[in-house]
Amino acid sequence: MKFSYRLVRISSGFVAECVESEAAGEGKTATEAVESLRRSLEERMFRPDAVAPPSQPTEGVIELVLADEGAAADRRSLDPSGPGDAPLR
């Protein structure tokens, strides 16, 4: 499964927000925030009480990609593997 996310700098670190769902993750670093988002999505998708669980285990198949910056016009989006803050426009 492939999900897009936006990465936003906050005073205490970063928040990774899923574009397709209301899931989010927070961390002191961008990488921690993305991993927190991945865990949040996995909990939602693979929890035992979910309706019609998959017939085969599919853990670890969530792919997260940075959303297009044009979609977040009022926010600065960051790439966790990039050099730092996105340039101001």
C-alpha positions as CSV (number, residue, x, y, z in Angstrom):
1,M,0.0,0.0,0.0
2,K,1.3,3.4,-0.9
3,F,0.4,6.6,1.1
4,S,1.5,10.2,0.6
5,Y,2.5,12.3,3.6
6,R,3.4,15.9,4.3
7,L,6.2,16.7,6.7
8,V,5.8,19.8,8.8
9,R,8.3,21.3,11.3
10,I,6.8,22.2,14.7
11,S,8.5,23.7,17.8
12,S,9.2,20.3,19.3
13,G,10.3,18.5,16.1
14,F,8.3,17.3,13.1
15,V,4.8,16.0,12.2
16,A,4.2,13.6,9.3
17,E,0.6,13.8,8.1
18,C,-0.9,11.2,5.8
19,V,-2.7,12.8,2.8
20,E,-5.1,9.9,2.3
21,S,-6.2,9.4,5.9
22,E,-6.3,11.2,9.2
23,A,-3.2,9.4,10.5
24,A,-0.2,11.3,11.7
25,G,3.1,10.7,13.4
26,E,5.3,13.0,15.5
27,G,9.0,12.8,16.3
28,K,12.1,14.9,17.2
29,T,13.5,14.2,13.8
30,A,11.9,13.9,10.4
31,T,12.8,10.2,10.2
32,E,11.2,9.6,13.6
33,A,8.0,11.3,12.5
34,V,7.7,9.3,9.3
35,E,8.3,6.0,11.2
36,S,5.7,7.1,13.8
37,L,3.3,7.7,10.9
38,R,4.1,4.2,9.5
39,R,3.3,2.6,12.9
40,S,0.1,4.6,13.1
41,L,-1.0,3.4,9.6
42,E,0.0,-0.2,10.4
43,E,-2.1,-0.2,13.6
44,R,-5.1,1.1,11.6
45,M,-4.7,-1.3,8.8
46,F,-3.6,-4.5,10.6
47,R,-5.2,-4.3,14.0
48,P,-7.0,-7.6,15.1
49,D,-10.4,-6.0,15.2
50,A,-10.4,-4.7,11.7
51,V,-13.1,-6.0,9.4
52,A,-12.0,-8.7,7.0
53,P,-8.3,-9.0,7.9
54,P,-6.0,-10.0,5.0
55,S,-5.6,-13.8,4.4
56,Q,-1.8,-13.5,4.5
57,P,0.3,-11.3,6.8
58,T,1.1,-8.1,5.0
59,E,3.0,-6.2,7.7
60,G,5.8,-4.0,6.4
61,V,4.2,-3.3,3.0
62,I,3.2,0.3,3.7
63,E,5.2,2.6,1.4
64,L,5.3,6.3,2.3
65,V,6.1,9.0,-0.3
66,L,6.5,12.7,0.3
67,A,3.5,14.5,-1.1
68,D,3.8,17.2,-3.8
69,E,4.7,20.5,-2.2
70,G,2.1,22.2,-4.4
71,A,-0.6,20.4,-2.5
72,A,0.5,22.2,0.8
73,A,0.5,25.8,-0.4
74,D,0.2,27.3,3.1
75,R,2.8,25.0,4.8
76,R,6.5,24.3,4.3
77,S,7.0,20.6,3.4
78,L,10.3,18.9,4.1
79,D,12.0,15.8,2.8
80,P,13.4,13.7,5.7
81,S,16.4,12.7,3.5
82,G,17.0,16.3,2.3
83,P,19.5,18.9,3.5
84,G,17.0,20.7,5.8
85,D,14.3,23.3,5.5
86,A,12.6,23.8,2.2
87,P,13.4,27.2,0.7
88,L,10.9,30.0,1.3
89,R,8.8,30.9,-1.8
